[in-house]
Amino acid sequence: MRSVFILAVGPAALAANLVLHSTIASPAESAEQNLEPVPVEEYPIYNRVVEDKFLTSRTTLVVIDRLTVTRLHPEAKEPPNLAFFREHDYFNGRLRPDLVTDVILKNSRPFRLEARFNFGVPYRFMSGGELEEPEVSLAPIPTRFPRAEVTQVPQPVIGKLGFSRVAFTPRADQALVYVADDRPDGTGAGFLVWLRRLDRDWEILDTEVLWVARRDE
């Protein structure tokens, strides 16, 4: 599964990462660069989901995989189709049919994410399993994450996330996105996040859990 993961690291660990990873693009990286980019209008949805569900005051770096997720379950062999949504009846059948159709159409293949995120924490991309060189992505830290808190000693790892393309209704007043939280300790979960537009912002309406992984004791 193509994934995004959030790391909370100190300056020493970040410097070590910069030394360990080569600046030469691998064949996998080159192939990813040729993929069609995710449209600009989808990034506000990613930002809202990260801010509301995953970002904490201890997060100092977000690492994002270049490719979007195309499967909505770790054991799925193919992208989602209409039968998949009919079988599981997510959100008790309240999703609009045109929103489900857009999910199916957009997630039939991977797309390339670009440096258009803006959730108040520096981020880097991952290609071919390795971190890319740093990008200029130092957006202002939101007021609910005070700078004094962000500079505290953070947890080493928060989680590993993967995002699908964002689906919209024809009027772009609702959106739907899949997020996978696949953690290094073997735990994790996959979510469908349903949002609605409020003026120029987005609000999370509901979240559906698609799968949960627990570590064997």
Secondary structure, 3 states (H helix, E strand, C coil): CCCEEEECCCHHHHHHHHHHCCCCCCHHHHHHHCCCECCHHHHHHHHHHHHHHHCCCCCCEEEEECECCCCCCCCCCCCCCHHHHHHHCHHHHCCCHHHHHHHHHHCCCCCECCCCCCCCCCEEEEECCEECCCCCCCCCCCCCCCHHHHCCCCCCEEEEEEECCCEECCCCCEEEEEEEEECCCCCEEEEEEEEEEECCEEEEEEEEEEEEECCCC
